[in-house]
């Protein structure tokens, strides 16, 4: 709809209101309408700006020597996905496959994560961004040390500030501990909602843990259903971007 059409509709509705309520047209605040095409262009500009800022962070990460992990990495793994996303998924750190490819959650655990997300109509192509607590691989896939997570935290914070996800899914103990500043384990805190800087966050099991222990798959699925239900409250049509292949 053009701005002129919107303006005409607005004055028609105002006139109708005056007729029935006895108010006068000067009671209505003047409205500044924009063409739909102009609004779409502005949204697309914002998306372009966010994508450029995310790319700039990835370049900064590639140069980073903020902790010892820079010495053993092959590639940095800044994160990947839809910009802006509905959901931000946060894991621990790159493994061997991720270090080799520069992409988060590839290999068996990544394939399982993709299946978990698809079960609730989420994907990295359509409506999710996937990142980690640390952007470089810890040797032998050990858990990142607190000082490494601390040194890397400003990158994740910058990504969150730009991406502004509607919800966060934290997978595994490392994400849980670092995001919520807790030492409680994932077995205790999974399936509960937390407020992370105003964003609803739910923690569930890391897909690597599910590959090691099949019995965790049922509680993980229950967590995902809770996550989906909450997301439907916040973004009722979030599934349309998945079903339409990210075109929404
Ligand atoms: S893990 Fe983070 S802080 Fe450490 S070198 Fe890599 S990008 Fe820098």
Boltz pocket constraint, residues with backbone or C-beta under 6 A from the ligand:
constraints:
  - pocket:
      binder: B
      contacts: [[A, 61], [A, 64], [A, 65], [A, 66], [A, 67], [A, 68], [A, 69], [A, 70], [A, 76], [A, 133], [A, 134], [A, 135], [A, 136], [A, 148], [A, 151], [A, 152]]
      max_distance: 6.0
